[in-house]
Structures are given as structure tokens and as C-alpha cells.
Amino acid sequence: MLCDMVFSSRFAEEDVRTERGVILEEIGMYEDTPDDLCSERLFASVYKGSALGRPILGRAATLNTFTGDFLRDYQKSHYCAGDMVVSLAGSFTPAILEGLKARFSHLSAACEAGCLPAVYSPAITVKKKAIEQNHLTLAVPGLPYGSPRRFSLQLLSSILGGGMSSRLFQEVREQQGLCYSIYSYGASHAETGIFAIYTALGKETERQALETICRVVREFAQTGPEQEELDRAREQSKANVLMGLESTQARMSHMGRSLMQTGSVLSPDEIITAYDAVTREDVLTLAQELFDLSKASLSAVGRVSAAEEYRALLH
């Protein structure tokens, strides 16, 4: 089926019209999903002018210009062997593998020139929306996905905002009761990345929550993690690696994503060794580098304040 999609897609005009309608409805759905809207507006602001700043679903004005011929030409110029990875996991024979090689060998070797590199620029973006909670995403520059320090970043995120035992969850929700949901995550790309903290909360607790988040982040950059925190995050990450071995789909995705993004595939033992090598000093140094709030960005959706008020809170 996947080969049929790659090599035999019709791009008939009636199919394009039908799918356009589906995507336009999906765009409307995301507009009504404030956490997704908050994230999308953040990327559009910090990566303005680059491909990373464009909405994944596109815009109605763009979609309305697409034709079957346009999509067919786009596939021919962008779906090339040099930019494609086929990942297999599970039960397959050498004959299946050779058959796939034979089919995909007919693709063009080289694609058109890639996108211009994206550069992070601090930004504040606000979107007023008549909803019960305000949705906020605070972000700072992160790491590209091939960085050797990505394992330190994963442990840092786990300690700071990776679950109910994380510092942000304990401080902002459990101790002060300022929000229901709060977590951190990294979003890495080829040449750049962001580290973000998301929360959803009422307008009346927003200011105190942001002040608390900034304080927790600054304290983390000053002192780093406790050894107990680091050990707990490390063991959790290693357990996730081992649990992923039980899923054929997870293995397939890991191999394809790794080869596409970094050019190699680390074995589970190599990943565990990388996590074991992370020290408190590694996490502290990375936190000091990332958590410069003069470079912080914020996306806010809901009954929000003016952008200048948020900028004053951060700086």
C-alpha cells in the first residue's frame, strides 16, 4: 500500500477537491483547539520567514490554489531517493527487502535545493479568544536534533517538567495550585530548536504562575539538578528505551527517524550508555546556556493581556 501511494497516486481533480475540504475542516478544528493554536503561533513567530514558521496544515488561500498537476509535480521534485528512508521492522524476508530496493531505486537520486536554514528570534505573540483558560507556551532556544547533548536535554526536561514529580508540576500546581496542566518539552530541527514550557490556567492566576515558572527556571540554571533527581530521570528514560523494544512500530519509527535526522541508528545499548554518561554538571551547563530569559519567547491564547505586559513579566 505504501509503495502504491508513492508510485501510483492519481492526484485526480475530484480527489483533490475532496481532500481540500477535509483539510479546511481540520484547520478550523485546530483554530478551536487552543493548545495547538498556542504552539502553532509560537513557531510562526520565533521562526518567522522560514519554513518552520509555516503552519503544517497550510492556509486556506494556499490550499485553494492546489491542483492535481501541481501536487504531481511537487511529488516528482521532492520525493527523491536522496531524501527518503525506508525502515522495516518485524517479520520480513530478504526477497521483500530486495523487492523494495528495486522499486525505490527508480526514484530520482537528487531533489531540489532544500529550505533556507531557520533562525530562532525571540517573540511575544498573543491571540484573544473567548475561552475559560489561558494557554501559555514559554520558549527559549533549544538544540538541533543531531546534537550530542540531546540526552542531557531529555533528562533536563524530565526533571524540570516531565511529570508529576517534576519541579514545575510540584511548585506551580501542587504547592500553589495555580494551574491544572504544566509540562516542558523540546522541539528539535536540523539546525535549530526550542525548549518550551506549556501551561493552561485561569486569567486570575496567570501572572503569579508566570513569575513562579521564571523563578523555578532561574533557580535550576543556578543550582542544577539534585543527584537523586538526575538518577530518577535517567532510570525513567532508560526504562522507556527498553519498553520501546516491545513495539515493532516503535522500533521501525526509531530507525527511520534516526537515520533521517542524524545519519545513523543508535542501538538500545548505545542510547542507554549515552544516558548513563550524563552528569549533573552536563545538565547544569546546558541549563545555564538555555535559560537566558532575555531570549525567551511567549505565545498566549485566551483572555490574554497585551504583549508588552508579558514582555515585562519575562524580563
C-alpha positions as CSV (number, residue, x, y, z in Angstrom):
1,M,0.0,0.0,0.0
2,L,2.8,2.5,0.9
3,C,4.5,1.7,-2.4
4,D,1.3,2.3,-4.2
5,M,0.9,5.7,-2.6
6,V,4.5,6.7,-3.6
7,F,4.4,5.4,-7.2
8,S,0.8,5.3,-8.3
9,S,-1.0,8.2,-6.7
10,R,-3.6,9.6,-9.1
11,F,-4.0,13.2,-7.9
12,A,-7.3,13.3,-9.7
13,E,-9.0,16.7,-9.5
14,E,-12.1,15.3,-7.8
15,D,-9.9,13.7,-5.1
16,V,-8.0,17.0,-4.6
17,R,-11.3,18.9,-4.1
18,T,-12.5,16.3,-1.6
19,E,-9.2,16.3,0.4
20,R,-9.1,20.1,0.3
21,G,-12.4,20.2,2.0
22,V,-11.2,17.8,4.7
23,I,-8.1,19.8,5.4
24,L,-10.0,23.1,5.6
25,E,-12.2,21.5,8.2
26,E,-9.1,20.3,10.0
27,I,-7.7,23.9,10.0
28,G,-10.9,25.1,11.6
29,M,-10.6,22.3,14.2
30,Y,-7.1,23.5,15.2
31,E,-8.3,27.1,15.4
32,D,-10.7,25.8,18.0
33,T,-8.0,23.8,19.9
34,P,-6.2,26.4,22.0
35,D,-3.2,24.4,23.0
36,D,-2.4,23.6,19.3
37,L,-3.1,27.2,18.3
38,C,-0.8,28.4,21.0
39,S,2.0,26.1,19.8
40,E,1.5,27.0,16.1
41,R,1.6,30.7,16.8
42,L,4.8,30.3,18.8
43,F,6.6,28.6,15.9
44,A,5.2,31.1,13.4
45,S,6.6,33.9,15.5
46,V,10.1,32.6,16.5
47,Y,10.8,31.2,13.0
48,K,9.1,33.9,11.1
49,G,10.1,34.0,7.4
50,S,11.3,30.4,7.3
51,A,9.7,27.0,6.5
52,L,9.5,26.2,10.2
53,G,7.2,29.2,10.7
54,R,4.6,27.9,8.3
55,P,1.5,26.0,9.6
56,I,1.8,22.3,8.9
57,L,-1.8,22.2,7.5
58,G,-1.2,25.3,5.3
59,R,-3.6,28.2,4.8
60,A,-6.9,28.3,3.0
61,A,-5.6,30.8,0.5
62,T,-2.7,28.4,-0.4
63,L,-4.8,25.2,-0.4
64,N,-7.3,26.8,-2.8
65,T,-4.6,27.1,-5.5
66,F,-3.6,23.5,-5.4
67,T,-4.4,21.3,-8.4
68,G,-3.7,17.7,-9.2
69,D,-1.0,18.7,-11.7
70,F,0.7,20.9,-9.1
71,L,0.7,18.1,-6.5
72,R,2.0,15.6,-9.1
73,D,4.9,17.9,-10.0
74,Y,5.7,18.6,-6.3
75,Q,5.9,14.9,-5.6
76,K,8.3,14.3,-8.5
77,S,10.6,17.2,-7.4
78,H,10.6,16.5,-3.7
79,Y,10.1,12.7,-3.2
80,C,13.6,11.6,-4.2
81,A,15.9,8.8,-3.1
82,G,18.4,11.1,-1.5
83,D,15.8,12.4,0.9
84,M,13.9,9.2,1.6
85,V,14.3,6.4,4.1
86,V,12.5,3.1,4.1
87,S,12.5,1.5,7.6
88,L,11.5,-2.1,8.2
89,A,11.0,-4.0,11.5
90,G,9.4,-7.3,12.2
91,S,9.0,-10.4,10.1
92,F,10.2,-9.9,6.6
93,T,12.3,-12.0,4.1
94,P,15.4,-11.0,2.1
95,A,13.2,-11.2,-1.0
96,I,10.9,-8.5,0.4
97,L,13.9,-6.3,1.1
98,E,15.4,-6.7,-2.4
99,G,12.0,-6.0,-3.9
100,L,11.8,-2.7,-2.1
101,K,15.3,-1.8,-3.1
102,A,14.4,-2.5,-6.8
103,R,11.3,-0.4,-6.6
104,F,12.7,2.6,-4.9
105,S,15.9,2.6,-7.0
106,H,13.8,4.1,-9.8
107,L,13.3,7.3,-7.9
108,S,15.4,10.4,-8.8
109,A,18.6,10.5,-6.8
110,A,18.7,14.2,-6.2
111,C,16.0,16.6,-5.1
112,E,15.6,20.3,-5.5
113,A,17.6,22.5,-3.1
114,G,16.3,22.4,0.5
115,C,14.9,25.2,2.6
116,L,16.9,28.1,3.9
117,P,18.2,27.5,7.5
118,A,15.8,28.7,10.2
119,V,17.0,31.0,12.9
120,Y,15.3,31.5,16.3
121,S,14.3,35.1,17.1
122,P,12.6,36.0,20.4
123,A,9.0,37.0,20.0
124,I,5.8,37.6,22.0
125,T,2.5,36.7,20.3
126,V,-1.0,37.0,21.8
127,K,-4.3,35.8,20.5
128,K,-7.6,36.9,22.2
129,K,-10.1,34.1,22.3
130,A,-13.3,33.8,24.4
131,I,-12.4,30.6,26.3
132,E,-12.3,29.7,30.0
133,Q,-8.5,29.2,30.4
134,N,-5.5,31.0,29.1
135,H,-3.0,28.8,27.2
136,L,0.7,29.8,27.5
137,T,3.9,28.5,26.0
138,L,7.2,29.9,27.2
139,A,10.1,29.1,25.0
140,V,13.9,29.6,24.8
141,P,16.4,28.4,22.1
142,G,17.0,24.7,22.3
143,L,19.2,22.2,20.5
144,P,19.1,20.8,16.9
145,Y,18.1,17.1,16.7
146,G,21.6,15.9,15.9
147,S,23.2,17.5,19.0
148,P,25.3,15.1,21.1
149,R,23.8,16.9,24.1
150,R,20.2,15.8,23.3
151,F,20.4,13.2,26.0
152,S,21.2,15.8,28.6
153,L,18.3,17.9,27.3
154,Q,15.9,15.0,27.7
155,L,16.9,14.5,31.3
156,L,16.7,18.2,32.0
157,S,13.2,18.3,30.6
158,S,12.2,15.3,32.6
159,I,13.5,16.8,35.8
160,L,12.0,20.3,35.2
161,G,8.6,19.5,33.7
162,G,8.4,15.8,32.7
163,G,5.7,14.5,35.1
164,M,4.0,14.7,38.5
165,S,7.4,14.6,40.3
166,S,8.9,17.4,38.2
167,R,9.9,20.7,39.7
168,L,7.3,22.8,37.7
169,F,4.4,20.4,38.5
170,Q,5.2,20.3,42.2
171,E,5.8,24.1,42.5
172,V,3.2,25.6,40.2
173,R,0.4,23.0,40.6
174,E,0.8,21.0,43.8
175,Q,2.2,23.7,46.1
176,Q,0.5,26.8,44.8
177,G,-2.5,25.4,42.9
178,L,-2.1,27.9,40.0
179,C,-2.8,25.5,37.1
180,Y,-4.1,22.1,36.2
181,S,-1.7,21.2,33.4
182,I,2.0,22.1,33.1
183,Y,4.9,20.4,31.3
184,S,8.1,21.0,29.3
185,Y,9.3,19.6,26.0
186,G,12.0,20.1,23.4
187,A,11.3,20.6,19.7
188,S,14.4,20.0,17.7
189,H,15.1,20.6,14.0
190,A,18.0,20.3,11.6
191,E,19.8,23.5,12.5
192,T,17.9,24.9,15.5
193,G,15.4,24.0,18.2
194,I,13.4,25.3,21.1
195,F,12.8,24.3,24.7
196,A,9.3,25.1,25.8
197,I,7.1,25.1,28.9
198,Y,3.3,24.9,28.4
199,T,0.6,25.6,30.9
200,A,-3.2,26.2,30.9
201,L,-4.7,28.3,33.7
202,G,-7.2,31.0,34.7
203,K,-6.6,34.6,33.9
204,E,-6.5,35.4,37.6
205,T,-3.6,33.1,38.3
206,E,-1.6,33.8,35.1
207,R,0.7,36.5,36.5
208,Q,1.7,34.5,39.6
209,A,2.2,31.4,37.6
210,L,4.5,33.0,35.1
211,E,6.5,34.6,37.9
212,T,6.8,31.2,39.6
213,I,7.8,29.5,36.3
214,C,10.5,32.1,35.7
215,R,11.8,31.7,39.3
216,V,12.0,27.9,39.1
217,V,13.8,28.1,35.7
218,R,16.3,30.6,37.1
219,E,16.9,28.6,40.2
220,F,17.5,25.5,38.1
221,A,20.1,27.4,36.0
222,Q,21.9,28.4,39.2
223,T,22.0,25.1,41.0
224,G,21.2,22.4,38.5
225,P,19.5,19.1,39.5
226,E,19.9,17.1,42.7
227,Q,21.7,13.8,42.1
228,E,18.6,12.0,43.2
229,E,16.5,13.9,40.6
230,L,19.0,13.1,37.8
231,D,19.2,9.4,38.8
232,R,15.4,9.1,38.8
233,A,15.1,10.8,35.4
234,R,17.9,8.7,33.9
235,E,16.3,5.4,35.0
236,Q,12.9,6.5,33.7
237,S,14.4,7.4,30.3
238,K,16.3,4.1,30.1
239,A,13.1,2.2,31.0
240,N,11.3,4.0,28.1
241,V,14.1,2.8,25.8
242,L,13.7,-0.8,26.9
243,M,9.9,-0.6,26.8
244,G,10.1,0.7,23.2
245,L,11.8,-2.6,22.2
246,E,8.5,-4.4,22.8
247,S,6.8,-2.4,20.0
248,T,7.6,-3.3,16.3
249,Q,6.2,0.1,15.2
250,A,8.4,1.9,17.8
251,R,11.5,0.1,16.5
252,M,10.6,1.0,12.9
253,S,10.0,4.6,13.7
254,H,13.2,4.9,15.8
255,M,15.3,3.5,12.9
256,G,13.7,5.7,10.2
257,R,13.7,8.9,12.3
258,S,17.3,8.4,13.5
259,L,18.7,7.7,10.0
260,M,16.8,10.6,8.5
261,Q,17.8,13.1,11.2
262,T,21.3,12.1,12.3
263,G,22.6,9.7,9.6
264,S,23.0,6.8,11.9
265,V,20.9,4.5,14.2
266,L,22.0,4.0,17.8
267,S,21.3,0.7,19.3
268,P,19.4,0.5,22.6
269,D,22.7,-0.2,24.4
270,E,24.3,2.8,22.9
271,I,21.3,5.0,23.9
272,I,21.4,3.7,27.5
273,T,25.2,4.3,27.6
274,A,24.6,7.9,26.4
275,Y,22.1,8.5,29.2
276,D,24.5,6.9,31.8
277,A,27.2,9.3,30.7
278,V,25.2,12.4,31.5
279,T,26.4,14.1,34.7
280,R,24.9,16.8,37.0
281,E,27.5,19.2,35.5
282,D,26.3,18.5,32.0
283,V,22.7,19.3,32.9
284,L,23.7,22.4,34.8
285,T,25.9,23.7,32.0
286,L,23.1,23.1,29.5
287,A,20.5,24.8,31.7
288,Q,22.8,27.9,32.1
289,E,23.1,28.1,28.4
290,L,19.4,27.7,27.6
291,F,17.7,29.6,30.3
292,D,18.6,33.1,29.3
293,L,15.2,34.7,29.7
294,S,16.4,37.8,27.7
295,K,16.0,35.4,24.7
296,A,12.6,34.0,25.9
297,S,9.5,33.9,23.7
298,L,5.9,33.6,24.7
299,S,2.7,32.5,22.9
300,A,-0.6,33.2,24.7
301,V,-4.1,32.3,23.7
302,G,-7.3,33.2,25.6
303,R,-8.4,36.2,27.7
304,V,-4.9,37.4,27.4
305,S,-3.1,40.7,28.2
306,A,-1.2,42.9,25.8
307,A,2.2,41.6,24.6
308,E,4.1,44.3,26.4
309,E,2.8,43.1,29.8
310,Y,4.1,39.6,29.1
311,R,7.4,41.0,27.9
312,A,7.8,42.9,31.2
313,L,7.0,39.8,33.2
314,L,9.7,37.8,31.4
315,H,12.4,40.4,31.5
